[in-house]
Amino acid sequence: MKISFIVTSRADYSPLSSLINKISSISSYYVNVFVLINDLKNNFKKKDIFFNQRKNLKYKLFDLGKKKLKITDHITVISQKLSKLFERHKPDLIIILGDRYELLSIPSVSLEKSIPILHIAGGHVTLGAFDDSIRHSLTKFCHLHIASTFENYKNILSLGEQKWRIKLAGSLGAENTKNLKLISSKIILKENGLDSNKDFVLITLHPTTNKNENLEKDMKIFLRSIIKLNFQFVITYPNQDPESEVIIKYFKQFLSKINSKKKRGIFVKNLGKINYLSLMKNCKLMIGNSSSGIIESPSFNIPVLNIGDRQKGRKMHSNILNSSFNELEINKKIKKAINKKFISNISNRNNYYRKNTSLNIIRFIEKVFSERSIKEIITKKSNLLYD
């Protein structure tokens, strides 16, 4: 069976990597991983991509250039490349993960070639980002679905998908936190010129996408709130969403200030999944609006301050506090988050984790393809009323 994974950002590759590794370990599968992103060199570490080469596993990398493309242009470029790739490789199944706008390029090509798509991590709700509309659109475009939680499963059902098309398997990102061999955060801090013995805050902040008109104001408020913290800062670059350059500009200014006398912070384009999770596990506090703060962080029992509305609607764990972009509220929540009493009350259960997520996804694929024809898989029935 020929499977093509489509990767359009570092955000979807990190969780997909464990599934790619697991599927390609089975000799009956021939796996292509098509990586199509901007600024490939800075967004991917080769040691992360080429961690396990096999005869039946091939990576094909396409750098879309450093120039930031408009959303419509980005989708068009990827569609054109995928059309040629699918024509040449003729996959039996396409696998995608998440809700990035770039993924909208895939269904039109799949439709033309009659190739079924398996979509991982549908059914989530994020009211503060246009990812919500993209995710639910992908559910209707795609043919098979992997849900992370029972609530996600029910949401996919509510969109009219048949039960046999959906598998509740847990989150691949949460599975990574349990299965990957992490390293000492002290090593990572030292390699980046920070004090390996001092506490640090991990910050991952992205544009809210649904309402970026106050982004400059929000960044000023946020940075005023954290500049007096007596911690080091590990800050990751935002996703390549509209207005991400505003966040980059303000973080660079912030680091210029705090590093003027002694290095207290770094701004990293791509830590790689091992380093990122290793830092997350050992940070004093995680701040931002990344889905990793919602899905992966509960595995490590670390306090998380989720800022703004980007993740509004997701199921929140007991380690997460929420705040608007308000200086007093942010300061108050930070104080609470690092309090020993709050940390001692964090549950050690991650609601997004289920045992053997990757293996159960593979078993689901095998079951569907053994019981149903390609025509049946790609022909979706509707629960709408007929004219």
N, C-alpha and C positions, 0 to 999 in steps of 0.2 A: 504493500500500500504506500502510495506516495503522498507525503504531507508537506505543505508549505506553511511555515510560520512567517507572518509579516510583522516586522518591527519598525515603528516610525518614530520612536523616542526612547531615551534611556529609561523612562518611567515604565514602559511595558516590557522592556527586555529583562529587567532584573527579576521579576516574578516568573516570567516565561522560561528562564534559563534552566530551572530545575526540571520542568516538564520536557523541554527539549532534550536534556541529558537522559531522562528516563525513557522517552520514546525511542531515541536513537540507540539505546542499549539493546533494543529488540531487533534482531536481524531481519525480520519480515517487513520492517518499515524503512523507507528511504526518505530522509528528511532534508529539505532545503530551508534555510533561514535567510530570508531576504530583508536586509537592513537598509532602510531608505530614510536618511535623516540629514538635516543641515549640520554643517561643521562637524563631520564625523570624528575627526582626530580629537577634538576637545570634549566630545560628548560620550565617547566610549574608550575604555581602556582595553588594549589588545589582550591583556592577560585575563580579562573578564570574558571576552568574546570567545577566544580560542582556548578555552580551558579543557576541552575534551574532544579532540578530533577523532573521527571514525570514518570508515569507508562509506558508510551509509548516511553520513552527516556532512553537509556542505553549507558553508556560509558564503553569501554573495553580498558584498558591501557596496552601497551607492551613496556617495557624498553629494548632497544636493546643493552644496556651496555654502559659503559663509554669509551671503546676503540673505537677510530675512525676507521670506516670501509672504505675500498676502495669502489669506486663507484659501481663496478660490484658486489662485495660481499654484499653491502648494498641493492642493487636492488634484489639480489637473496634471501636474508633473508626475506625481506618484501613479495616477491612473494610467498614464501613457507607458510608463516603465513596466508596471505590473501586467498590462495587456500583452506585451511582448514576452515577458517572463513566463506567464501562464501558458501562452501559446507554445513556447519551447519545452517547458517542463511537464505540462499537463498533469497537475496534481489531482488526487482524488478528494482531498480535503484541504481547506484553508483554515488556519487557526489564528485568531486575533484575541487580544486582551484589552479591556478598558474602554475609555471613552474620549480619547484624543480626537480632535477634529480631522486629523490626517486619515483616520480609519474610514471616513466616509468615502474615500477613493476606492475602497475595495469592493463593496457590493455591486457597483455598476459593472465592473470587470467580471466578477463572479457570475453575475446574471447572464452576461453575454456568452460566457464559456460553459455555463451550466455546471458550476463547481459549488458544492455545498460549503458553508462556512460554519465553524464552531466558534461561538463568542463566549469568552470567559469574563466573569465579573459583571454581568448584566444585573438589572433589578435594583441596583443601589439608587439612593436618592441624594442629590446634592443641589439644594435649592439656590445656592449662591453662585452657581457657575453654569455656563451654557453647555457644559459637559452633560448635564441632565438630559437635555433634548437630544444630544448626540447619542447617548447611551441607549435611550428608549427607541430611537430611530434604528440603531443597529440591531436591537432585539427583533424588530419587525423585518429587517433586511436579512438577518441570519437564520440558519436552519436548525442549529443545535446550540444549547445554552448550558453553561456551568454557573451555578449560583453559589455564592459564598456563605449565605445564611438562609435560614428558613424564611425570613421576611423578604429577602431578595427573590427566593423561589416563588413566593406568593405574588410578588410584584410582576414577575415574568408571566406567570399564569394569567394575571389580571389583564395583561396586554393581548390576550387571546392565543397564546402559544399552547400547543397540545402537551400533555403531561410527558409523553414518551420522548419529547424533544429536550427535556430539561433534566439535569442532574444536580442534586445538592451535594457538593463535594468539598466545600470549604475554600479558603483563600490560598492561592499559591504563595503570596507574600508572607502570610502567617506561617505557612509550611516552611519557608526559608528560615524563619527565626528559630525553628526547632531543629532543622536538619543540617544547616551549613556550619562548618567549623570556623568560628570567629577567632579574631586575634586580639591581643592586648591593645587597648586604646592608648596606652602609654607609648607604644611603638609608633603609632600613627601621629600622635601629638609631637613627639620628638622629631620625626621625619619632616614635619611641617614647621619646625622652628618654635614650637610652643613648649611651655613648661609641663613636662609629663607628670608632675606631682600635684598640679593645681587643677581644681574643678573647672569644668567647662560647660557651656550651654550650646546645644545643637539647634541651629535655626534653619528652617526650610520654609520659605514664603513665596507664594505664587500670586499672580494677579487674580482677582475675583471673577473676572471675565464678564459677569452679568452687569456689573456696575463699577467701572474703573474711573468714573469721572472725578472721584475724590482720592485717587491713589496717591498723588503727591502729598496731600494733606495727611492721609493715613500713614504714610511712611515717616513723615516728620514726627507725628505723635508716637509712633511705635519706637523709633530710635531714641527719642527723648526719654521714653519709659525704661529703656534697657541700658543706656549709656553709663549709669551710675552703679550697675551691678558689679560686684567684685569677683567676676568670673572671667575666664577666657571664652572666646566665641569661635565656634566652627560654623560657618555660614555656607550653605550650598547655593549654587546659581538657581534661579527660577526656571520653570519650564518655558519653552518658546511660545508663550501665549501672547496675545495682543497686550501691549504696554509693559512687557517684561523688562524693557530697557530702562524704564523709570525705576524699578526696584534695583536693578544693577547699579544705576547711577548713585542712588542714595546709600546703598551698602558700601560702595567704594569710598564715598565721602566719610561714612561712619568709621570704616577701618583706618582711613588716613588719620583721623583724630585720635583713636584709641591706641594706634601703633606709633604715635609720634615720639614717645620716649622709650617704650619697651613693647615688643611684639606681644599683643594680647588676642589677636584674632586673625583668622584666615578666611578667604573667599574662594571656594573650590568649585570648578566647573563640573567635575565628575569624580566622586570619591570611589565609585565602584560599589557593588552590593555588599561585599565582605567588609570593606572599611566603613561603609555607611551604617550597617547594622551593628558592627563592633562599637562604633562611637555612640550609637543610639543606646545600646545596652548599658554603657558606662557613663553617660552624661548626667550632670546634676539636674538638668531640666531640658526638655525639648519645647521649642516655641515655633509657631508658624501656622500654616493652614494646609499642610500636605496630608494626603490620604495615608501616608506611612505613619503619621502620628495617631491615626484612628485605627488602622488595621494591624500594623506590625508592632507598635509600641507596647500594647498590653502584654505581650509575651515576656517583656523585660521588667514589668512592674515599675516603670519610671514615670514621674509626673510629666504631664503634657499640658501646655497652655495653647489651646486652639483659638486663633484670632480671626474674627470676622465671620462671614456667612458662607465661605466657599464650601465647607463641609456640612453645612446645615442640612439635616435630614438623615444623615448616617447614624447608625446605631453607635452610641458612645459608651466606652468602658469607664469603670470607676476611677481610672488614673487620669482622666481628661477633665480639665476645667475650660470653660468657654468665656471669651471676653470680646467685646466690641473694640473698635479702634478708639479707645478712650483712655487717656493717660492714667487717671486715678484708678480706673477699673483694672487696667493691666498691672499696675503696681500692686494693687491689692491681691489680685489673683496669683501673681508671681510669689508674693510673700506666703500665701496659703499653700501653693504647690510645693515649695521647698521645706514646708513645716513637717517635722518628724511625725506628728500625729496624722496628718493627711496621708503621708507615704505609708504609714503602718496599716492604714485602712484600705489600701488598694488590693483588690481581689487578684489572685494569681491565675485567673481563667481568662483566656482570650476567646471571645465569642466568634471570631472569624476563623479560628483554627479547627480543622477536622483531621483526624489521622489519615495518612495515605492519600492525600489530595491528588497528587500526580498519578498515582497508580489507579485510583478510582476514575479519573478522567479517561485514562487509556482503556480501562474495562468498559466504560460507557461507549466510547468510540467503537470498540470491537463488537459490542452487543448490537448497537444500531446498524452497523454495516453488515452484520451477519443475518439480521432479521428483516432488513428492508432494502429495497432497490434504490439506486441513485434517483430514479424518477420520483419515487415516493418521498425520499428525503427532501428533494428540492421543490416539491409541490406542496405548498402550505395551504391548509384549509383555514377558512375564516369563520368566525362566529358572528359576523355581521349579517344583517337582514338583507335578503336578495331583493332587487327591484321587481 
